[in-house]
Amino acid sequence: MRGLVWFRNDLRLHDNEALYQATETCDELLCVYCIDTREFAHIPYGFTKMGPYRLQFLLETLEYLKTSLQSIGGDLLVYTENPEQALPQLLAAYNIEHLFFQHQVGTEEAAIETKIADYCRVHNIQTSINNGATLFHVDDIPFKLTSLPNIFTDFRKATEKNSTVRSLFPAPTAVVSITTAEPNTIPTSTELGFKIPEPDPRAAMRFKGGEGEASKRLQHYFWETEALKTYKETRNELLGANYSSKFSAWLSLGCISPRTIYWEIKKFEQDVVANSSTYWLIFELIWRDYFYFVAMKYGKLLFRKGGIKQKPLYCISNEAMFENWRIGNTGIAFIDANMRELLHTGFMSNRGRQNVASYLVKDLKLDWRMGAAWFEHCLVDYDLASNYGNWNYAAGIGNDPREDRYFNIPTQVAKYDPEGKYVRHWLG
Ligand SMILES: Cc1cc2nc3c(=O)[nH]c(=O)nc-3n(C[C@H](O)[C@H](O)[C@H](O)COP(=O)(O)OP(=O)(O)OC[C@H]3O[C@@H](n4cnc5c(N)ncnc54)[C@H](O)[C@@H]3O)c2cc1C
């Protein structure tokens, strides 16, 4: 049988359900990634959806995956074309009988999947769509999506009590490519119209895409430095590589699965120590799951001004204020330092993100969707559910049970940057 694996946010060999199923079921495979050109469209706020840091990380990830697949006899074909255009052509040209892919959350993503699934139905092509993006499989959480709790703690407690994390899918040892498939090369960022900025020496770390780099980071954070041991104490810091795991970028493209991280934490707990820090990293992965399921439940409401709560929201329109926030020129040093870190590196700590989001929404009173769009452009770890879920939360129209939460910047600075080290690092 001939199969096609459509790689999406599961750009890895290990614990990849689609690839595993395909290699078990089919004799010959085509492995495909589509670079969706809609990501390069300018949105009304004046920038593209995907920015240069995210693009670079994606291209590095694709290079790594291509080489990994080649090393076991396969290949990755990369098309700069929207999937609902590219895939039907490939399915027809290579007489594919079975299509495998991972479901991706988001309304536009769902519309694309529907078009492709419809094509397959009409043309008698089998489809296997898996839900492998989360720590807990959607079928294993103790709720129907429609009754997913609106408060994280209720979700966490119920899943911790009732759900288990599934075991990992082994990486395939061999892939047989369809011999007539025309090999191609991955486009460069220049070919896609982007100029990648030089790496900023002030960056917390250099995020390099690919499954190998994800695994190196895990090795470093867990086993070489044992930084995991103190994660709970350090996670709110602002400077350096090891105050937090920095797994987010690799998780966002699926260079590593949350299950792989989970099972490695369990191993660490057995071999080194089980403490509140090892637990807390799992706790944060459950937050990630929660926002994924919230996005599944609420669909397009997540992107509306009134958010999932559909609350009327007062905001002003002021382009200059947004521009100053965006480039780190508000005059509030702590906000500017964080926004410059984002602008120059594509990363910002969780503490920083909470502060700059609160500042945009509660102090400047601007539309939260502008902030979310800028994060979407910049963040090397941009993840639809985590980004829009957290922005809904920050704007008080999401899952925060406290509607009046406000980040008082001087108080935050006194607590998290009392000596001004972080601000000096970015503002000189
Ligand atoms: C306004 C706003 C926007 C955000 N946008 C994104 C985004 O686009 N992509 C993204 O991955 N995270 C986003 N986050 C969540 C969080 O800030 C990042 O996951 C975290 O800073 C990444 O660094 P880390 O991997 O070192 O995190 P760690 O502290 O080491 O946490 C480990 C992992 O847990 C998950 N996690 C931690 N905190 C959160 C959270 N609040 N929500 C969801 N998952 C979490 C991430 O997968 C993270 O990699 C956003 C937060 C805010 C406040």
The ligand as an SDF file (V2000), in Angstrom:
LIG
                    3D

 53 58  0  0  0  0  0  0  0  0999 V2000
    0.6410   36.6440   26.7300 C   0  0  0  0  0  0  0  0  0  0  0  0
    1.3140   35.2830   26.6750 C   0  0  0  0  0  0  0  0  0  0  0  0
    1.5370   34.6610   25.4520 C   0  0  0  0  0  0  0  0  0  0  0  0
    2.1440   33.4040   25.3940 C   0  0  0  0  0  0  0  0  0  0  0  0
    2.3630   32.8170   24.1610 N   0  0  0  0  0  0  0  0  0  0  0  0
    2.8960   31.5680   24.1140 C   0  0  0  0  0  0  0  0  0  0  0  0
    3.1220   30.9250   22.8640 C   0  0  0  0  0  0  0  0  0  0  0  0
    2.8010   31.4450   21.7770 O   0  0  0  0  0  0  0  0  0  0  0  0
    3.7180   29.6960   22.8730 N   0  0  0  0  0  0  0  0  0  0  0  0
    4.0640   29.0680   24.0340 C   0  0  0  0  0  0  0  0  0  0  0  0
    4.5900   27.9590   23.9780 O   0  0  0  0  0  0  0  0  0  0  0  0
    3.8350   29.6460   25.2250 N   0  0  0  0  0  0  0  0  0  0  0  0
    3.2780   30.8700   25.3060 C   0  0  0  0  0  0  0  0  0  0  0  0
    3.0970   31.4570   26.5310 N   0  0  0  0  0  0  0  0  0  0  0  0
    3.3270   30.6660   27.7620 C   0  0  0  0  0  0  0  0  0  0  0  0
    4.7310   30.7810   28.3950 C   0  0  0  0  0  0  0  0  0  0  0  0
    5.0880   32.1120   28.5660 O   0  0  0  0  0  0  0  0  0  0  0  0
    5.7930   30.0460   27.5850 C   0  0  0  0  0  0  0  0  0  0  0  0
    5.3710   28.7160   27.3180 O   0  0  0  0  0  0  0  0  0  0  0  0
    7.1140   29.9470   28.3470 C   0  0  0  0  0  0  0  0  0  0  0  0
    7.5630   31.2300   28.7160 O   0  0  0  0  0  0  0  0  0  0  0  0
    8.1610   29.2720   27.4600 C   0  0  0  0  0  0  0  0  0  0  0  0
    9.3870   29.1560   28.1190 O   0  0  0  0  0  0  0  0  0  0  0  0
    9.8740   27.7670   28.6950 P   0  0  0  0  0  0  0  0  0  0  0  0
    9.7210   26.6840   27.6680 O   0  0  0  0  0  0  0  0  0  0  0  0
   11.2120   27.9810   29.2670 O   0  0  0  0  0  0  0  0  0  0  0  0
    8.7940   27.4940   29.8290 O   0  0  0  0  0  0  0  0  0  0  0  0
    8.8630   26.6010   31.1460 P   0  0  0  0  0  0  0  0  0  0  0  0
    8.5760   27.4860   32.3050 O   0  0  0  0  0  0  0  0  0  0  0  0
   10.0800   25.7900   31.2090 O   0  0  0  0  0  0  0  0  0  0  0  0
    7.5830   25.6440   30.9950 O   0  0  0  0  0  0  0  0  0  0  0  0
    7.6510   24.3560   30.3700 C   0  0  0  0  0  0  0  0  0  0  0  0
    6.6130   24.2530   29.2900 C   0  0  0  0  0  0  0  0  0  0  0  0
    5.3090   24.3650   29.8510 O   0  0  0  0  0  0  0  0  0  0  0  0
    4.4530   25.0540   28.9480 C   0  0  0  0  0  0  0  0  0  0  0  0
    3.9740   26.2950   29.5740 N   0  0  0  0  0  0  0  0  0  0  0  0
    4.5490   27.0130   30.5640 C   0  0  0  0  0  0  0  0  0  0  0  0
    3.7860   28.0700   30.8880 N   0  0  0  0  0  0  0  0  0  0  0  0
    2.7150   28.0250   30.0690 C   0  0  0  0  0  0  0  0  0  0  0  0
    1.5580   28.8460   29.9160 C   0  0  0  0  0  0  0  0  0  0  0  0
    1.3430   29.9380   30.6700 N   0  0  0  0  0  0  0  0  0  0  0  0
    0.6810   28.5110   28.9590 N   0  0  0  0  0  0  0  0  0  0  0  0
    0.8610   27.4380   28.1710 C   0  0  0  0  0  0  0  0  0  0  0  0
    1.9130   26.6180   28.2990 N   0  0  0  0  0  0  0  0  0  0  0  0
    2.8210   26.9020   29.2300 C   0  0  0  0  0  0  0  0  0  0  0  0
    5.2780   25.3810   27.7260 C   0  0  0  0  0  0  0  0  0  0  0  0
    5.0750   24.3780   26.7710 O   0  0  0  0  0  0  0  0  0  0  0  0
    6.6990   25.3610   28.2650 C   0  0  0  0  0  0  0  0  0  0  0  0
    7.6580   25.0640   27.2700 O   0  0  0  0  0  0  0  0  0  0  0  0
    2.5120   32.7390   26.6020 C   0  0  0  0  0  0  0  0  0  0  0  0
    2.3050   33.3900   27.8270 C   0  0  0  0  0  0  0  0  0  0  0  0
    1.7260   34.6430   27.8610 C   0  0  0  0  0  0  0  0  0  0  0  0
    1.5070   35.2990   29.2130 C   0  0  0  0  0  0  0  0  0  0  0  0
  1  2  1  0
  2  3  1  0
  2 52  2  0
  3  4  2  0
  4  5  1  0
  4 50  1  0
  5  6  2  0
  6  7  1  0
  6 13  1  0
  7  8  2  0
  7  9  1  0
  9 10  1  0
 10 11  2  0
 10 12  1  0
 12 13  2  0
 13 14  1  0
 14 15  1  0
 14 50  1  0
 15 16  1  0
 16 17  1  0
 16 18  1  0
 18 19  1  0
 18 20  1  0
 20 21  1  0
 20 22  1  0
 22 23  1  0
 23 24  1  0
 24 25  2  0
 24 26  1  0
 24 27  1  0
 27 28  1  0
 28 29  2  0
 28 30  1  0
 28 31  1  0
 31 32  1  0
 32 33  1  0
 33 34  1  0
 33 48  1  0
 34 35  1  0
 35 36  1  0
 35 46  1  0
 36 37  1  0
 36 45  1  0
 37 38  2  0
 38 39  1  0
 39 40  1  0
 39 45  2  0
 40 41  1  0
 40 42  2  0
 42 43  1  0
 43 44  2  0
 44 45  1  0
 46 47  1  0
 46 48  1  0
 48 49  1  0
 50 51  2  0
 51 52  1  0
 52 53  1  0
M  END
$$$$
